[in-house]
């Protein structure tokens, strides 16, 4: 089993910045892809950014140029630096990891952290 714990959410004014963190723990696992998703009230969960173990990244068009995803493989952690935040970025942000556990790739999710962008 793999557990993901997110931190770093909060309330920020438009134009401000936040940094989200997600740490994976467990035993006998190897993480491949790590990603951030978000879900706004009344909307479906959507991908925000992802990063492969080798460092290749991908971003949703809505956050390109404003958000940066990074990871520390030694710490099994992923980060999301969010700059120039907009009210439409308000959502619960979830961390996802695709991990190899007992020869099988499985998806794991964190519990979510609230990000609110408001003046």
VENNOR-V498939 format. One record per residue. N is the residue number from 0. RES is the residue in one small letter. OMEGA is omega as a letter, one per 40 degrees, with the letter a starting at -180 (* if undefined). BURIAL is I if it has 9 or more other ideal C-beta (glycine too) atoms within 8 Angstrom, else O. Layout:
<<N:RES:OMEGA:BURIAL> <N:RES:OMEGA:BURIAL>>
This chain:
<<0:x:i:O> <1:x:i:I> <2:x:i:O> <3:x:i:I> <4:x:i:I> <5:x:i:I> <6:x:i:O> <7:x:i:I> <8:x:i:I> <9:x:i:O> <10:x:a:O> <11:x:i:I> <12:x:i:O> <13:x:a:I> <14:x:a:O> <15:x:a:O> <16:x:i:I> <17:x:i:I> <18:x:i:I> <19:x:i:I> <20:x:i:I> <21:x:a:I> <22:x:i:I> <23:x:i:I> <24:x:a:O> <25:x:i:I> <26:x:i:O> <27:x:i:O> <28:x:i:I> <29:x:a:O> <30:x:i:I> <31:x:a:I> <32:x:i:I> <33:x:a:I> <34:x:i:I> <35:x:i:I> <36:x:i:I> <37:x:i:I> <38:x:i:I> <39:x:a:I> <40:x:i:O> <41:x:a:O> <42:x:i:O> <43:x:i:O> <44:x:a:O> <45:x:i:I> <46:x:i:O> <47:x:a:I> <48:x:i:I> <49:x:i:I> <50:x:i:I> <51:x:a:I> <52:x:i:O> <53:x:i:O> <54:x:i:O> <55:x:a:O> <56:x:i:I> <57:x:a:O> <58:x:i:I> <59:x:a:I> <60:x:a:O> <61:x:a:O> <62:x:a:I> <63:x:a:O> <64:x:a:O> <65:x:a:O> <66:x:i:I> <67:x:i:O> <68:x:i:I> <69:x:a:O> <70:x:i:I> <71:x:a:I> <72:x:a:O> <73:x:a:O> <74:x:a:O> <75:x:a:I> <76:x:i:I> <77:x:a:I> <78:x:i:I> <79:x:i:I> <80:x:a:I> <81:x:i:I> <82:x:i:O> <83:x:a:O> <84:x:a:I> <85:x:i:O> <86:x:i:O> <87:x:i:O> <88:x:i:I> <89:x:a:I> <90:x:i:I> <91:x:a:I> <92:x:a:I> <93:x:i:I> <94:x:i:I> <95:x:i:I> <96:x:i:I> <97:x:a:I> <98:x:i:I> <99:x:a:I> <100:x:i:I> <101:x:i:O> <102:x:a:O> <103:x:i:O> <104:x:a:O> <105:x:i:O> <106:x:i:O> <107:x:a:I> <108:x:i:O> <109:x:a:I> <110:x:i:O> <111:x:i:I> <112:x:a:I> <113:x:i:O> <114:x:i:I> <115:x:i:O> <116:x:a:I> <117:x:i:O> <118:x:*:O>>
